[in-house]
């Protein structure tokens, strides 16, 4: 796993295997609002600030949206089952993630530390659609579970 101090206090855009980015749906920092994959637009709803998670043993990450005071989480957090859960935002219930570097560079898999479920992008279904869900799934090492972080601030590594 990656030392979280290499990521904390930096801002990132998460690119998935389709070139889509992690996006706060409709730029609305409301409780349980979905986080999906969308084409990049450079707006704050697609920029995430890495912070040390306030939960766990201090070795995990949380990601806060630049749109408002909400964190990346999942539906049903913190007591619901994470597998197959849609990524969402919550004001007070950030999901704590561990980051595993994949290969070299800025490619990572992210794991929810309690259940070890991996943040997973789904393929876009059909030529007319551009949005796809992001859920937590059992890690199998596929490209849909690898996120390329484009750093907007600070040195990476």
KEDOKOL-578554 format. One record per residue (C-alpha): residue number from 1; residue in three letters; x, y, z. Coordinates in Angstrom, 3 decimals. Layout:
N
[NUM,ALA,[X,Y,Z]]
...
END
This chain:
157
[1,UNK,[0.000,0.000,0.000]]
[2,UNK,[1.026,3.601,-0.574]]
[3,UNK,[2.214,5.871,2.213]]
[4,UNK,[-0.712,8.255,2.647]]
[5,UNK,[1.573,11.196,3.328]]
[6,UNK,[2.450,11.107,-0.385]]
[7,UNK,[-1.174,11.880,-1.252]]
[8,UNK,[-2.572,13.942,1.656]]
[9,UNK,[-3.035,17.699,1.181]]
[10,UNK,[-3.117,17.395,-2.594]]
[11,UNK,[-5.948,17.725,-5.100]]
[12,UNK,[-6.624,15.131,-7.775]]
[13,UNK,[-8.763,14.188,-10.728]]
[14,UNK,[-9.432,10.425,-10.869]]
[15,UNK,[-9.379,9.016,-14.429]]
[16,UNK,[-10.798,5.556,-15.054]]
[17,UNK,[-10.016,2.990,-17.769]]
[18,UNK,[-12.388,4.718,-20.226]]
[19,UNK,[-10.887,8.192,-19.805]]
[20,UNK,[-13.862,9.277,-17.695]]
[21,UNK,[-13.405,10.962,-14.333]]
[22,UNK,[-14.867,10.610,-10.844]]
[23,UNK,[-17.676,13.174,-10.783]]
[24,UNK,[-20.038,14.436,-8.089]]
[25,UNK,[-23.371,14.078,-9.871]]
[26,UNK,[-24.907,17.426,-10.876]]
[27,UNK,[-22.297,19.229,-8.681]]
[28,UNK,[-24.591,18.814,-5.682]]
[29,UNK,[-22.882,18.144,-2.339]]
[30,UNK,[-26.025,16.638,-0.793]]
[31,UNK,[-26.133,13.597,1.461]]
[32,UNK,[-26.115,10.383,-0.586]]
[33,UNK,[-25.784,12.201,-3.923]]
[34,UNK,[-24.190,9.712,-6.359]]
[35,UNK,[-20.602,9.881,-7.499]]
[36,UNK,[-20.317,8.607,-11.075]]
[37,UNK,[-17.913,8.579,-14.033]]
[38,UNK,[-18.334,11.362,-16.591]]
[39,UNK,[-16.262,12.995,-19.324]]
[40,UNK,[-13.744,15.449,-17.852]]
[41,UNK,[-14.791,19.109,-17.742]]
[42,UNK,[-12.337,20.635,-15.252]]
[43,UNK,[-15.094,21.807,-12.900]]
[44,UNK,[-14.789,21.535,-9.090]]
[45,UNK,[-17.249,18.597,-8.997]]
[46,UNK,[-14.466,16.514,-10.566]]
[47,UNK,[-11.654,17.613,-8.238]]
[48,UNK,[-11.025,15.729,-4.992]]
[49,UNK,[-8.834,16.777,-2.051]]
[50,UNK,[-6.965,13.976,-0.272]]
[51,UNK,[-7.063,14.164,3.516]]
[52,UNK,[-6.051,11.780,6.277]]
[53,UNK,[-9.187,9.928,7.293]]
[54,UNK,[-10.630,10.905,10.663]]
[55,UNK,[-11.518,7.224,11.171]]
[56,UNK,[-9.490,4.058,11.515]]
[57,UNK,[-5.848,3.843,12.521]]
[58,UNK,[-4.679,7.019,10.780]]
[59,UNK,[-3.258,5.128,7.808]]
[60,UNK,[-6.212,5.677,5.502]]
[61,UNK,[-7.327,8.354,3.083]]
[62,UNK,[-10.549,10.246,2.644]]
[63,UNK,[-11.382,12.369,-0.387]]
[64,UNK,[-13.325,15.597,-0.052]]
[65,UNK,[-15.077,17.191,-3.002]]
[66,UNK,[-14.181,20.781,-3.866]]
[67,UNK,[-17.873,21.592,-4.344]]
[68,UNK,[-18.791,21.462,-0.675]]
[69,UNK,[-17.992,19.953,2.684]]
[70,UNK,[-18.750,16.374,1.669]]
[71,UNK,[-16.579,13.273,1.392]]
[72,UNK,[-16.469,10.311,-0.945]]
[73,UNK,[-18.479,7.530,0.676]]
[74,UNK,[-21.014,4.876,-0.320]]
[75,UNK,[-24.733,4.306,0.033]]
[76,UNK,[-25.468,2.705,3.374]]
[77,UNK,[-22.248,3.882,5.047]]
[78,UNK,[-21.008,3.333,7.650]]
[79,UNK,[-22.982,0.256,8.723]]
[80,UNK,[-24.293,-0.978,5.383]]
[81,UNK,[-22.594,-3.640,3.309]]
[82,UNK,[-20.113,-2.023,0.898]]
[83,UNK,[-20.101,-4.689,-1.834]]
[84,UNK,[-22.075,-3.448,-4.862]]
[85,UNK,[-22.756,-0.138,-3.072]]
[86,UNK,[-22.925,3.019,-5.203]]
[87,UNK,[-20.315,5.650,-4.408]]
[88,UNK,[-21.940,8.749,-2.934]]
[89,UNK,[-20.971,11.714,-0.789]]
[90,UNK,[-21.622,12.242,2.912]]
[91,UNK,[-20.824,15.215,5.138]]
[92,UNK,[-19.821,13.192,8.198]]
[93,UNK,[-19.257,9.637,6.964]]
[94,UNK,[-16.204,9.505,4.724]]
[95,UNK,[-15.163,6.126,3.461]]
[96,UNK,[-11.617,5.366,4.573]]
[97,UNK,[-9.511,4.105,1.691]]
[98,UNK,[-6.164,2.420,1.344]]
[99,UNK,[-4.308,3.050,-1.914]]
[100,UNK,[-2.343,0.361,-3.740]]
[101,UNK,[-0.054,1.547,-6.528]]
[102,UNK,[-0.523,-0.476,-9.708]]
[103,UNK,[2.638,-0.671,-11.808]]
[104,UNK,[4.543,2.585,-12.000]]
[105,UNK,[3.332,6.159,-12.107]]
[106,UNK,[0.044,7.432,-10.748]]
[107,UNK,[-2.131,4.333,-11.208]]
[108,UNK,[-3.869,3.145,-8.048]]
[109,UNK,[-6.525,0.761,-6.789]]
[110,UNK,[-8.499,2.070,-3.795]]
[111,UNK,[-9.816,-0.240,-1.079]]
[112,UNK,[-12.393,0.521,1.601]]
[113,UNK,[-10.414,-0.452,4.702]]
[114,UNK,[-13.157,-2.226,6.668]]
[115,UNK,[-14.477,-4.504,3.906]]
[116,UNK,[-11.497,-4.430,1.494]]
[117,UNK,[-13.893,-3.699,-1.383]]
[118,UNK,[-12.317,-1.911,-4.348]]
[119,UNK,[-13.655,1.270,-5.966]]
[120,UNK,[-14.788,0.104,-9.409]]
[121,UNK,[-15.871,1.973,-12.560]]
[122,UNK,[-18.484,0.354,-14.749]]
[123,UNK,[-18.292,0.413,-18.546]]
[124,UNK,[-20.487,2.937,-20.350]]
[125,UNK,[-23.503,1.062,-21.723]]
[126,UNK,[-24.305,2.085,-25.294]]
[127,UNK,[-23.108,4.805,-27.644]]
[128,UNK,[-25.624,7.434,-26.502]]
[129,UNK,[-24.594,7.321,-22.838]]
[130,UNK,[-21.577,9.032,-21.294]]
[131,UNK,[-22.137,8.411,-17.566]]
[132,UNK,[-21.416,5.178,-15.742]]
[133,UNK,[-21.741,4.100,-12.110]]
[134,UNK,[-18.893,3.698,-9.646]]
[135,UNK,[-19.370,1.045,-6.976]]
[136,UNK,[-17.370,-0.978,-4.469]]
[137,UNK,[-16.625,-4.547,-5.613]]
[138,UNK,[-14.408,-7.516,-4.783]]
[139,UNK,[-10.951,-6.774,-6.198]]
[140,UNK,[-10.018,-8.871,-9.220]]
[141,UNK,[-7.329,-6.638,-10.711]]
[142,UNK,[-9.225,-5.591,-13.821]]
[143,UNK,[-8.716,-2.225,-15.525]]
[144,UNK,[-12.030,-0.938,-14.163]]
[145,UNK,[-10.475,-1.009,-10.677]]
[146,UNK,[-7.447,1.090,-11.604]]
[147,UNK,[-7.619,4.868,-11.283]]
[148,UNK,[-5.047,7.234,-12.727]]
[149,UNK,[-4.604,10.253,-10.469]]
[150,UNK,[-3.856,13.545,-12.146]]
[151,UNK,[-2.451,15.749,-9.436]]
[152,UNK,[-3.391,19.411,-9.394]]
[153,UNK,[-1.336,20.519,-6.362]]
[154,UNK,[1.799,19.491,-4.537]]
[155,UNK,[4.459,16.891,-5.363]]
[156,UNK,[3.351,13.274,-5.870]]
[157,UNK,[5.732,10.784,-4.309]]
END
